[in-house]
Amino acid sequence: MDKLKIYTKKDYGIYDAMNKGIELAKGEIIVILNSDDIFADKNVLSLINKTFAQNKIDFFYSQLEMYDIKFEKIIRSWKTRRYSLNDLKIGYHPPHPTLFVKRQVYQQIGKFRIDMSLASDYEFVLRLFFSKKYQYLNVSKVLVKMRYGGVSTRNLMSHIVSNYESYKAWQLNNLKIDLFIMVRKPLLKIRQFKIFKWY
């Protein structure tokens, strides 16, 4: 195994930094683990390799848990399924920290847009699924844990910008969607919080 390498360089936001990481990565599979993310256990990397080795897929995604600052209490649980295009149309999609994607996919459809501040990951997911040319799996297991409270959930304005950019993501990809996605998308997230037992 190669030694850990740390690169520091000026960037133009989260998505630009993620793009730089993708460009520097040398492996066949790209895994993006952000500063407030951790793998669920020590076997995750082995499971990722095994999943790709045993299946003819281009990417897969898993479930996600969001914790308090001490990683002691689950705040929100993101359960996934095999998404249909209709799921995406109502704003239901896999969380980007659990997306494990082959390098060739990024080379073919591009990386994250840096002209979006909060929903570039959602726009990338739209490109990924609506291309309809990639094979994928849903792994019904929590592989990534993260602290709750990222930039898209920081305050009311962050929520507004994130949902507007989600609507804009459809327009950028010449996909038809109505303005109600800006209402449905946040409502779907409410069901993921642990205070609600009906999701």
DASUL-V652753 format. One record per pair of residues at least 4 apart in sequence whose ideal C-beta (glycine too) atoms are under 7 Angstrom apart, sorted by the first residue. I is the first residue (numbers start at 0). GAP is how many residues later the second one is. D is the distance in whole Angstrom. If there is no record, write none. Layout:
I	GAP	D
I	GAP	D
//
This chain:
6	17	6
8	11	7
10	5	4
10	6	4
10	9	6
11	4	4
11	102	6
12	101	6
12	104	6
13	4	6
13	137	7
14	4	6
14	97	4
14	98	7
14	99	5
14	105	4
15	4	7
15	98	5
16	4	7
17	4	7
17	14	6
17	94	6
18	4	6
18	92	4
18	93	6
18	95	7
19	4	6
20	4	6
20	11	7
21	8	6
21	84	6
21	89	5
24	5	6
24	78	7
27	74	6
27	75	6
28	19	6
28	23	6
28	71	6
28	73	6
29	71	5
29	73	6
29	76	6
30	17	7
30	69	6
31	65	7
32	4	5
33	63	6
35	110	5
35	111	4
35	114	7
36	60	5
36	107	6
36	109	4
37	107	5
38	5	4
38	104	7
38	105	6
39	4	6
39	102	5
39	103	5
39	104	6
39	105	6
42	4	6
43	4	6
43	99	5
44	4	7
45	4	6
46	4	6
46	96	7
47	4	7
47	52	5
48	4	6
49	4	6
50	4	6
50	9	6
50	86	7
50	88	6
51	5	7
54	82	6
55	79	6
56	78	5
56	79	5
56	80	5
57	44	5
57	47	5
57	76	4
57	77	5
57	78	6
58	40	6
58	41	6
58	42	4
58	43	6
58	46	6
58	75	6
58	77	5
59	40	6
59	76	6
59	77	4
59	79	6
60	19	6
60	33	4
60	37	5
60	38	5
60	77	6
61	18	7
61	36	4
61	77	4
61	79	6
61	80	7
61	81	4
61	82	7
62	15	6
62	16	6
62	17	5
62	35	7
62	77	7
62	78	6
62	79	5
63	14	4
63	31	5
63	33	6
63	34	5
63	78	7
63	80	5
63	82	7
64	9	5
64	12	5
64	77	5
64	80	5
65	9	5
65	10	4
65	80	6
65	82	4
66	4	5
66	5	7
66	6	6
66	7	6
66	8	6
66	78	6
66	80	6
66	81	7
67	4	6
67	5	5
67	7	6
67	80	7
68	78	6
70	74	7
73	120	5
74	73	4
74	118	7
74	119	6
75	72	6
75	116	5
75	117	5
75	118	7
76	115	6
76	117	6
77	17	5
77	114	6
79	14	5
79	58	5
80	57	6
81	56	5
82	4	4
82	5	6
82	9	7
82	10	6
82	11	7
82	46	7
84	4	6
84	44	7
84	45	7
85	4	7
86	5	4
86	6	7
87	4	7
87	5	6
87	38	6
87	41	6
88	88	6
89	94	5
90	75	7
90	90	5
90	93	5
90	94	3
90	97	6
91	96	5
92	29	6
92	32	5
93	4	6
93	5	6
93	31	7
95	25	4
95	29	7
96	47	5
96	49	6
97	45	6
97	46	5
100	4	5
100	5	7
102	4	6
103	4	6
104	4	6
104	29	6
105	5	5
108	18	5
108	19	7
108	22	6
111	8	4
111	9	7
111	12	5
112	7	5
112	10	6
115	4	4
115	7	6
115	49	5
116	44	7
117	33	6
117	34	5
117	40	6
117	43	5
117	44	4
117	47	6
118	4	6
118	43	5
118	46	3
118	47	5
118	50	6
119	4	6
120	4	7
121	4	7
121	44	5
121	47	6
122	4	7
122	46	4
122	49	6
123	4	6
124	4	6
125	4	6
125	43	6
125	44	7
125	47	5
125	49	7
126	4	6
126	46	6
127	6	7
129	43	7
129	45	7
138	4	7
148	4	6
148	5	7
150	7	6
151	6	6
151	10	4
152	5	6
152	6	7
153	4	4
155	4	6
156	4	6
157	4	6
158	4	6
158	27	6
159	4	6
160	4	6
161	4	6
162	4	7
162	19	4
162	22	6
162	23	6
163	4	6
163	18	7
164	4	6
165	15	6
165	16	7
165	19	6
166	10	7
166	12	7
166	14	6
166	15	5
167	4	6
168	4	7
169	5	4
169	7	4
176	4	5
179	4	6
180	4	6
182	4	6
183	4	6
189	6	7
190	5	6
190	8	4
191	7	6
//
